[in-house]
Amino acid sequence: MLADSPRMTLDLPYIVLGACVGFIVGITGVGGGSLMTPALVLLFGIHPATAVGTDLLYAATTKSFGSLVHGMRRNVDWRVVGLLGLGSVPAALVMLLCLSQLGAHSEFMTRMITSALGIALLITAASLVFRRMLMAMRRSGEERSVRRNAALTVLTGAIIGVLVSISSVGAGAIGVSALLLLYPSYATSRIVGTDIAHAVPLTLVAGMGHWLTGSVNLPMLASLTSGSVPAIIVGSYLAPRLPEVGLRYILALVLVIVGGKLIVT
């Protein structure tokens, strides 16, 4: 039986988990939801709805720092952020309404969230493995019309909004992969900065929605955040000195195994 942690103080295991996830995110740039949510569900026995809701507010907090840095370095296209949000925020609100009506902790929604999380992890793993192919397609791709690209960006945001609100996965690797194809002329740093900036309001809205339905564990959130923030800084500092490609493939393998386990559970 899945159970939520009742403790109301900083918990060392959650601090360590936050630090591990933060360190990996700092090195690879992969969204914490791909790692944090399945770890909470499979390792700590947290209910999927609570794991998703807590991770969303965790992501909103940690990615705010990254968004601030990228914004100061002018690595954010705020027009694209607005287009993504135009699709993602309404889609997230619709999914949150569905969750509240069906019962986030009901057996049906538990199964739905677990399956959606597993599928999202497999998609994330594929985006990691085929990142070089996406980069090649990006370099050889032609620029689309402004209107068509805007429509595709809004649609991309809507898809990400659905995935994030129900599984907390999608705003990281999946979002970056989509933007690489939609905006081939953008520097990678601008793609990453734009994706992080978009993730902040999306995860905040989705996280607050889960909080209103009682699907957020605030003490656990505090523990995770206290471990992750310094670890993200350390990971970002060490990233240029470590074999990022090898780490990305190892991470993709882990995501495939965990995603498969969640789907068949």
N, C-alpha and C positions, 0 to 999 in steps of 0.2 A: 504494500500500500504506500502510495506516495504521500509524503508529509512535508509541511513547511516548518522551517526552523523557528522555535518560539523564543529564542534568546534575544534579549534587547540590548546587548552590549557588543562592542567590536569582537569579532570572532576570528581567531588566528587562522583556521583553515580557509575561511573566505578571503582574508587578507592575502594569504599565499596564492590562492587561486587568482585573485585580481592582479597580483604581481606577475604571475606566469603569463596570463593572457595579455596583460599590458606590454610585457617584454616582447612577446611574439608579434603583437600588432605593431609595435614600434619598429621591428625589423622588417616585417613583410608588408605592412600596410593593410592586411586583411582585417575586415571588420570584426570586432570583438564578439558579436552575436554568433558568428560561426563556431566560436570556441566556448564562450561563456555559457550560453543557454544549454547546449547538450551536456556540458560538464555539471551544471547545477541539477539537471534532470537525472543523468545516469550515475554520477558519482555521489551526489548529496541527497538524492531522492526527493528533490523539490518538485512540487506539482508543476506540470508544463506551463499552465497559465501564469503562475506566480514567477516562474523562471523567466518567461518572456517579458512580463510587465516590469520586473526588477531590472532585467538587462537593458530594456529600452531607456529607462531613466539613467542607468549607468552609462549607456552610450551617449545620451544627450549631455551628460556632465563632462565626460572625458573628451568628446569630440568638440566641445565648445572651445577647449584650449587649442586644439589643432586648427579650428576654423579661425580663431583670432590670429594665430601666427601666419596662416596662409593669406588671410585678408590683409595683414600689415605688409606682406611681401607682394601683394597684388597678384596673387595666384588664383583668384576667384572671379569667375564670370557671373556676376549677380543676375544678369538677364537669364542665363541658363538655369541658375538656382530657382528663379521665379517660375520658369516654365515647368521645371521638375516638380516644384511645390504645388503648382496649379493642378497637376494630376495626382500627386501622392497624398496630399493632405485630405482632399475629399474622399479618396479611395480608402484611406486609413479610417476616417470617421465612419464610413459606411460599414467597414468590417468591425469596428468597435461596437457599433449599434447592433450588429448581428450577434456579436459575442455577448452583449448585455441581455439581449432578448432570449438567446438560447441557453445562457448560463455558462460563464467561462470555466467553471469547475465541474460542469456536467460530464457524464461519461462520453457523450457524443463529441463535445467540444475538446475534451482531453485527447481523444483519438484523432480528431481533425488537426489539432495543433501539433501533435507528435508527428503525424504523417507529413504535414506541411513543412515542419522543421527538417525532417529527413530529406524531403525532395529539395528544399532550398540548399541544404548542405551539399547534395550531389551536384546541383547547378554551380555552386560556388567552387567546388573541386574542379569541375570541368573548365571554369573560367581561369583557374590557376594554371592548369595543365596546358591549355591552349592559348595562353597569354601571348606567346611569340607569334602564333598564327594570327591572332587578332591585330597585333602590331603590324604584321605584314599586310593584312587586308586594309588596315588603316592607311598605310603609306601608299598603297595602290588605288585606294578608293577615290572617287570623284566627289566633289562638293555638291550637295543637294541644294535645291532652292531654299531660301530662307523660310518660306511658309511651310514647306513640307518638313523641313528639319524641326521647326517649332512644334508641329503636330506630333511628330515622332517622339520628341522630347517629352511632351505632355503625356503621351501614351506610356513611355518608359517610366515616368514618374508614377503613373497610376499602378502599373504592375509592381513596382518597388514598394509602393504604399501598401498594397494588399499583402505582399510577402512579409514586410517588416511588421505590420500590425498584428499578424497572426503567428509569426515565428521569430521575430526580431532579427532575421537574417535577410540580407539583400541590399542594404545601403552601402556596403563596402565593396567587395570584389565584383559583385554583379553590377552595381552602379557604375563602377569604373570601367568595366568591360563594355557596357553599353555606350558610355560617353566616348570611349576610344573610337568606336565605329561611327558615331554620330558627328563627331568633331575631329576629323583626321588632321586638321591644320593646327590644333592646339598642342602646346607642349604638355608632356606627361604631368609635370608639376601643376599645371593649370587644371588638368583633368582631375587630379587627386584633390586639389584644393576646392574645386567646385563641388565635387562629390561629398567631401566632408562638410562643407558649408550647408549643403542641402540636407544632410543627415541630421543636423542639429534640430531644426524645427520639426522635422518628421518624427524623430524619435521622442522629442519632447511631447508633441501632441498625442502620439500613440501611447507613450508611457503614462501620461496623465489620464488618458482614457482607461487604461488598465488599473490605475490607482483608484479611480472612481468606482470601479467594479470590485475593488478589494483584492486585486491581483498583484500587489507590490509589497515586498517585505523591506521596510525602510532600514531597520538595523543591518540586514544583510547587504543592502545597497551601500550603506556607509562603510562597511568592512571592505567590500569589493573595491570601492573608489579609493579608499586610503591606501590600498596596495597597488592599484593600477597606475595612478598618476605619476609617481616617481619612476616606476618600471618602464612606462612609455617613454619618458625622457631618456633613460639609460639605453633602451632599445634603439631609439632614434639616433642616439649618438654613436652606437656600435654598428649600426646597419651598414655603413660603407665598408666596414672591416670584416664582414662575415659573408659567407657564400649564400647570398639571398636566393639564388635559383635553386640550389639544393634544398634549402629549407622550405621553399615553396612547394616542391614536389613531395617532400615528406609530409607537409601539412595537408596537401591534397589527398594523399593516401589515408591519413587519419580521418579526414572529413568523409571519405567514401565509406570507410568502415563504420564510423559512427552514424552516418546518414542511413546506411543499410540497416543497421541495428534498430534505429528508431522506426523505420518503415515497417519492419517485420514484427516489432514488439506488439 
